[in-house]
Amino acid sequence: MFDVINGLPVHPLVVHAVVVLLPLAVLGTIAIAVVPRWRTSYGPLVVADALVATLLVPVATSSGEQLERHVGDPGQHAELGDQLIWFALPLLVLSAALVWIERRASRSPVVPSAEPSTSGPRRPWIRTTVAVLAVVAGVAAGVQVYRVGDSGARAAWGDQVSESSR
């Protein structure tokens, strides 16, 4: 299924989408974590981007396995690529949590209540904790995308282009 489209391997086509969308999700998640007022406006777009990128990671992995049958073992690239989903999923969950917490806080009544709230203005540490975790997940996902891409480029082009040919 994830072998070729119109005679071209699917893997490089899908990988380019992941390489663009996942770093955009990383930057967007970090931005909405650092600037809370952007969560309402840009948060849904960030979550949608993270969702599409996360859904495309298994497609890239499966198509890479199909490509491996034609060109051989890419070595470390395959192992790093298999791990990428475990970086994309927390990024998706935490970006969605930031947006959800912000929406819930904005809908909570401003009138003081006798009952303590579990989120919102009375518990800002929850938003802060999720924001910090989102930044950490974003940095980790960004590093992993780089590692996967670098190992893939080396697997594809390492023997074609050398430092001595410059």
matplotlib code that plots the C-alpha trace (Angstrom):
import matplotlib.pyplot as plt

x = [0.0, 2.8, 5.1, 4.9, 2.7, 2.9, 6.2, 7.8, 8.5, 5.9, 8.5, 10.3, 6.9, 5.5, 8.7, 8.8, 5.4, 6.5, 9.7, 7.7, 4.6, 6.3, 8.8, 5.9, 4.0, 7.1, 7.4, 3.7, 3.5, 6.4, 4.9, 1.5, 3.2, 5.3, 2.6, -0.7, -2.9, -2.0, -3.6, -7.1, -6.3, -3.6, -4.0, -6.5, -4.2, -1.2, -3.2, -4.4, -0.9, 0.4, -2.4, -1.7, 2.1, 1.5, -0.8, 1.8, 4.6, 3.4, 2.8, 6.4, 7.6, 5.5, 6.6, 10.2, 9.9, 8.6, 11.5, 13.9, 12.9, 14.1, 17.2, 18.5, 18.8, 19.2, 20.8, 20.3, 17.7, 15.1, 15.5, 15.3, 12.3, 10.5, 11.0, 9.6, 6.0, 6.9, 8.0, 5.1, 2.4, 3.4, 3.7, 0.1, -1.3, 0.4, -0.5, -4.1, -4.0, -2.8, -5.7, -8.2, -7.1, -7.1, -10.6, -11.8, -10.3, -11.8, -15.3, -15.0, -17.0, -15.1, -17.4, -15.6, -17.0, -16.9, -15.9, -12.3, -11.8, -9.5, -8.3, -8.5, -7.3, -7.3, -4.8, -2.3, 0.3, -1.6, -1.3, 2.4, 3.2, 1.6, 3.3, 6.7, 6.1, 5.0, 8.2, 10.2, 8.2, 8.7, 12.4, 12.7, 10.5, 12.6, 15.8, 14.4, 13.2, 16.7, 18.3, 15.9, 16.4, 20.1, 20.5, 18.1, 20.1, 23.3, 21.8, 20.5, 23.4, 26.4, 28.1, 27.2, 28.6, 31.8, 33.6, 36.5, 34.4, 33.9]
y = [0.0, 2.5, 1.4, 3.7, 6.4, 7.1, 5.2, 7.1, 5.8, 7.0, 7.4, 10.6, 12.2, 11.6, 12.3, 15.8, 16.4, 15.2, 17.2, 20.4, 19.8, 18.4, 21.2, 23.7, 21.9, 22.1, 25.9, 26.4, 24.4, 26.3, 29.6, 28.9, 27.6, 30.8, 33.3, 32.2, 34.7, 33.0, 29.7, 30.8, 32.2, 29.9, 26.9, 25.0, 25.4, 24.2, 21.1, 20.4, 20.6, 18.3, 15.9, 15.7, 15.4, 12.6, 10.7, 10.9, 9.5, 5.9, 6.4, 7.5, 4.5, 2.0, 3.5, 3.4, -0.3, -0.8, 1.3, -0.7, -3.8, -2.1, -0.2, -2.1, -1.5, 2.2, 1.3, 3.8, 5.8, 3.1, 2.8, 6.5, 6.8, 4.1, 6.2, 9.4, 8.6, 8.6, 12.2, 13.3, 11.9, 13.8, 16.9, 16.4, 15.6, 18.6, 21.1, 19.9, 20.1, 23.7, 24.7, 22.7, 24.2, 27.7, 27.3, 25.8, 28.7, 31.3, 29.7, 29.5, 32.2, 35.1, 35.3, 33.8, 30.5, 28.6, 25.4, 25.2, 24.8, 22.1, 24.4, 28.0, 31.1, 29.5, 26.9, 28.6, 25.9, 23.4, 25.7, 26.4, 22.8, 21.8, 24.7, 23.6, 20.0, 21.2, 23.1, 20.1, 17.8, 20.4, 20.6, 16.8, 16.3, 18.9, 17.2, 13.8, 15.1, 16.4, 13.1, 11.1, 13.5, 13.6, 9.8, 9.5, 11.9, 10.1, 6.7, 8.1, 10.3, 9.4, 7.3, 9.6, 12.9, 13.1, 15.9, 15.5, 16.3, 19.9]
z = [0.0, 0.9, -1.9, -4.9, -6.3, -10.0, -10.2, -7.3, -3.8, -1.3, 1.4, 0.2, -0.6, 2.9, 4.7, 3.2, 4.7, 8.1, 7.9, 7.3, 9.5, 12.6, 13.1, 12.5, 15.2, 17.4, 16.9, 17.2, 20.5, 22.0, 20.9, 22.5, 25.6, 26.0, 24.9, 26.6, 24.7, 21.4, 22.6, 21.8, 18.4, 17.1, 19.4, 17.2, 14.1, 16.1, 17.3, 13.8, 12.4, 15.2, 14.5, 10.8, 11.4, 14.0, 11.6, 8.8, 11.0, 10.7, 7.0, 6.6, 8.7, 6.7, 3.4, 4.6, 5.3, 1.7, 0.3, 2.4, 0.4, -2.8, -1.7, 1.4, 5.1, 5.9, 9.3, 12.2, 10.2, 10.4, 14.2, 14.7, 12.4, 14.4, 17.6, 16.1, 16.9, 20.6, 20.3, 18.1, 20.3, 23.5, 21.4, 20.1, 23.5, 25.3, 22.6, 22.8, 26.6, 26.4, 24.2, 26.2, 29.6, 28.1, 26.8, 30.0, 32.0, 29.7, 30.2, 34.0, 35.8, 37.2, 40.2, 43.3, 44.3, 47.6, 45.8, 44.6, 40.8, 39.4, 36.6, 35.5, 37.3, 40.7, 39.7, 37.4, 38.3, 36.1, 33.0, 33.8, 34.3, 31.0, 29.2, 30.5, 29.5, 26.1, 25.6, 26.7, 24.3, 21.5, 21.9, 22.1, 19.0, 17.1, 18.0, 17.0, 13.7, 13.0, 14.0, 11.8, 8.8, 9.2, 9.4, 6.4, 4.3, 5.2, 4.3, 1.0, 0.0, 2.2, -0.4, -3.3, -2.0, 0.0, 1.7, -0.8, -3.8, -2.7]

ax = plt.figure().add_subplot(projection="3d")
ax.plot(x, y, z, "-o")
ax.set_aspect("equal")
plt.show()
